[in-house]
Amino acid sequence: MNQKYQYKYKELLTKYVLVELYFLKLKNKTGYYSLKGIIAKLGDSQKTTASEINEIGKYLEALGQVKVEFTFGDAFISITPAGIVQIEEELETDPAFADTVLEKLRLVSGLSRVADESSEDSLDEWSEDSITKAKAPILALLNETQGRVKAKFGDSAKDMVDDLEILKMELGKDNPEVEVLAIKLASAERMSLLKSYIPQLRELLNL
């Protein structure tokens, strides 16, 4: 996707997200919903990274159109009065605005299908265990990496294993220190065996 279409795609994607939140609001669903889940409704061909999720959440929050709770790899969003007004103005100008956004998204990104309304009830809603769920794939990757290091190097890899353990302990806290995670990832990145795992960990941690 060239730069022109990439910009258009992101613009349309943010409009689509706001439309989805607006119709949830009309159905008296007023909680915070998974941004990742909303975008996933577009189909399996839609691949959105954690950093893109974060970017979209921050952008809509900066416009005052949503309130956001960020987690690792996702953002839970709720539409604001300003967001409602924005969509209602769009619908007043073009009653088929929601369909227009989806059709343009399909043309720009090659989506295979439109959003699946039947998946609405399965959207993750913000709860106390949302962060725990978001941490699960990160901890799984850290455990896998630890296992590979121990199997290949045994006791001689103590420093690497300890650094990975610190990452796991920090993630286990209710409010992990992002600075600690970033420092330990930078340290791990200098170790050749761990280097291949770092991009995926950075993506999951949004660092």
C-alpha positions as CSV (number, residue, x, y, z in Angstrom):
1,M,0.0,0.0,0.0
2,N,1.6,3.3,-1.1
3,Q,1.9,6.3,1.2
4,K,-1.1,8.1,-0.2
5,Y,-3.4,5.1,0.3
6,Q,-1.9,4.3,3.7
7,Y,-2.9,7.7,4.9
8,K,-6.4,7.3,3.4
9,Y,-6.7,3.9,4.9
10,K,-5.9,5.1,8.5
11,E,-8.3,8.0,8.1
12,L,-11.1,5.7,7.0
13,L,-10.2,3.2,9.8
14,T,-10.6,5.9,12.5
15,K,-14.0,6.9,11.0
16,Y,-15.1,3.2,11.0
17,V,-14.1,2.8,14.6
18,L,-16.1,5.9,15.6
19,V,-19.1,4.7,13.6
20,E,-19.0,1.3,15.4
21,L,-18.9,3.0,18.8
22,Y,-21.7,5.3,17.9
23,F,-24.0,2.4,17.0
24,L,-23.0,0.6,20.2
25,K,-24.1,3.7,22.1
26,L,-27.4,3.7,20.3
27,K,-28.0,0.2,21.7
28,N,-27.2,1.5,25.2
29,K,-23.8,-0.2,25.2
30,T,-21.9,2.5,26.9
31,G,-18.8,0.7,28.2
32,Y,-15.2,0.7,27.0
33,Y,-14.8,-1.7,24.1
34,S,-11.7,-3.4,22.7
35,L,-10.3,-1.3,19.8
36,K,-8.5,-4.4,18.5
37,G,-11.8,-6.3,18.6
38,I,-13.7,-3.6,16.7
39,I,-11.1,-3.6,13.9
40,A,-11.0,-7.4,13.8
41,K,-14.7,-7.3,12.8
42,L,-13.5,-6.2,9.4
43,G,-12.3,-9.7,8.7
44,D,-9.2,-11.9,8.9
45,S,-7.5,-10.0,6.1
46,Q,-7.3,-7.0,8.5
47,K,-4.0,-7.1,10.3
48,T,-3.4,-4.2,12.7
49,T,-0.4,-4.1,14.9
50,A,-0.3,-3.1,18.6
51,S,1.5,0.2,17.7
52,E,-1.3,1.0,15.1
53,I,-4.0,0.3,17.7
54,N,-2.2,2.6,20.1
55,E,-1.9,5.3,17.4
56,I,-5.6,5.2,16.5
57,G,-6.6,5.3,20.2
58,K,-4.3,8.3,20.9
59,Y,-5.5,10.1,17.7
60,L,-9.2,9.8,18.6
61,E,-8.5,10.7,22.2
62,A,-6.7,13.8,21.0
63,L,-9.7,14.8,19.0
64,G,-11.8,14.4,22.1
65,Q,-14.0,11.9,20.4
66,V,-13.2,8.9,22.6
67,K,-12.0,8.1,26.1
68,V,-9.3,5.5,26.2
69,E,-7.9,2.9,28.6
70,F,-4.6,1.5,27.2
71,T,-3.5,-2.0,27.8
72,F,-0.6,-4.1,26.4
73,G,-1.4,-4.6,22.8
74,D,-4.9,-3.1,22.9
75,A,-6.9,0.0,23.8
76,F,-10.4,0.0,25.3
77,I,-12.4,3.0,24.1
78,S,-15.7,4.7,24.8
79,I,-17.3,7.4,22.6
80,T,-17.7,10.9,24.0
81,P,-20.4,13.5,23.3
82,A,-18.0,15.1,20.8
83,G,-17.7,11.8,19.0
84,I,-21.4,11.4,18.9
85,V,-21.9,14.9,17.5
86,Q,-19.2,14.2,14.8
87,I,-21.0,11.0,13.6
88,E,-24.4,12.6,13.7
89,E,-23.2,15.5,11.6
90,E,-21.7,13.0,9.1
91,L,-25.0,11.1,9.0
92,E,-27.0,14.3,8.5
93,T,-24.9,15.1,5.5
94,D,-24.8,11.5,4.2
95,P,-27.4,9.1,5.7
96,A,-25.4,6.2,4.2
97,F,-22.2,7.4,5.8
98,A,-21.5,4.2,7.6
99,D,-21.8,2.1,4.5
100,T,-19.8,4.6,2.5
101,V,-16.9,4.3,5.0
102,L,-16.9,0.5,4.8
103,E,-17.0,0.5,1.0
104,K,-14.1,3.0,0.7
105,L,-12.1,0.8,3.2
106,R,-12.7,-2.2,1.1
107,L,-11.5,-0.4,-2.0
108,V,-8.4,1.0,-0.4
109,S,-7.3,-2.0,1.6
110,G,-8.8,-4.9,-0.3
111,L,-11.0,-6.1,2.5
112,S,-12.7,-9.4,1.7
113,R,-15.9,-8.6,3.6
114,V,-17.7,-5.9,5.5
115,A,-18.0,-5.8,9.3
116,D,-19.8,-8.7,10.9
117,E,-22.6,-7.3,13.1
118,S,-23.2,-10.8,14.6
119,S,-19.7,-10.5,16.3
120,E,-20.8,-7.4,18.2
121,D,-21.9,-9.4,21.3
122,S,-18.4,-11.0,21.5
123,L,-16.5,-7.7,21.7
124,D,-14.3,-7.6,24.8
125,E,-15.4,-4.9,27.2
126,W,-13.1,-3.3,29.8
127,S,-13.0,-5.1,33.1
128,E,-10.6,-5.6,35.9
129,D,-9.0,-8.6,34.2
130,S,-8.5,-6.9,30.8
131,I,-4.8,-6.1,31.6
132,T,-4.3,-9.7,32.8
133,K,-5.6,-11.0,29.4
134,A,-3.5,-8.5,27.5
135,K,-0.3,-9.7,29.4
136,A,-0.9,-13.4,28.6
137,P,0.7,-13.6,25.1
138,I,3.7,-11.5,26.4
139,L,4.3,-13.8,29.4
140,A,3.9,-16.9,27.1
141,L,6.6,-15.5,24.8
142,L,8.9,-14.7,27.7
143,N,8.5,-18.3,29.1
144,E,9.2,-19.7,25.7
145,T,12.3,-17.6,25.3
146,Q,13.5,-18.5,28.8
147,G,13.1,-22.2,28.0
148,R,15.1,-22.0,24.8
149,V,17.9,-20.1,26.6
150,K,18.1,-22.6,29.4
151,A,18.0,-25.6,27.0
152,K,20.8,-24.2,24.8
153,F,23.2,-22.6,27.4
154,G,22.2,-24.0,30.8
155,D,23.8,-22.3,33.8
156,S,26.1,-20.2,31.6
157,A,23.1,-18.1,30.5
158,K,22.2,-17.0,34.1
159,D,22.3,-13.3,33.2
160,M,19.9,-13.7,30.3
161,V,17.5,-15.9,32.3
162,D,17.6,-13.3,35.1
163,D,16.8,-10.4,32.8
164,L,13.8,-12.3,31.4
165,E,12.7,-13.2,34.9
166,I,12.8,-9.5,35.8
167,L,10.6,-8.7,32.8
168,K,8.1,-11.3,34.0
169,M,8.1,-10.0,37.5
170,E,7.6,-6.5,36.3
171,L,4.7,-7.5,34.1
172,G,3.2,-9.3,37.1
173,K,2.6,-6.0,38.9
174,D,-0.7,-4.2,38.7
175,N,1.0,-1.2,37.2
176,P,4.3,-2.3,35.5
177,E,7.0,0.4,35.1
178,V,7.4,1.0,31.4
179,E,10.9,2.4,31.9
180,V,12.0,-0.9,33.6
181,L,10.6,-3.0,30.7
182,A,12.3,-0.7,28.1
183,I,15.7,-0.9,29.9
184,K,15.6,-4.7,30.2
185,L,14.5,-5.1,26.6
186,A,17.4,-2.9,25.4
187,S,19.8,-5.1,27.5
188,A,18.3,-8.3,26.0
189,E,18.6,-6.9,22.5
190,R,22.4,-7.0,22.8
191,M,22.4,-10.7,23.3
192,S,22.5,-12.6,20.0
193,L,20.2,-15.4,21.0
194,L,17.5,-13.1,22.3
195,K,17.7,-10.5,19.4
196,S,15.2,-12.4,17.2
197,Y,12.5,-12.3,20.0
198,I,12.9,-8.6,20.8
199,P,10.8,-7.1,17.9
200,Q,7.8,-9.3,18.8
201,L,8.1,-8.4,22.5
202,R,8.4,-4.6,21.6
203,E,5.3,-4.9,19.5
204,L,3.3,-6.7,22.2
205,L,4.5,-4.2,24.8
206,N,4.1,-1.2,22.5
207,L,7.7,0.0,23.3
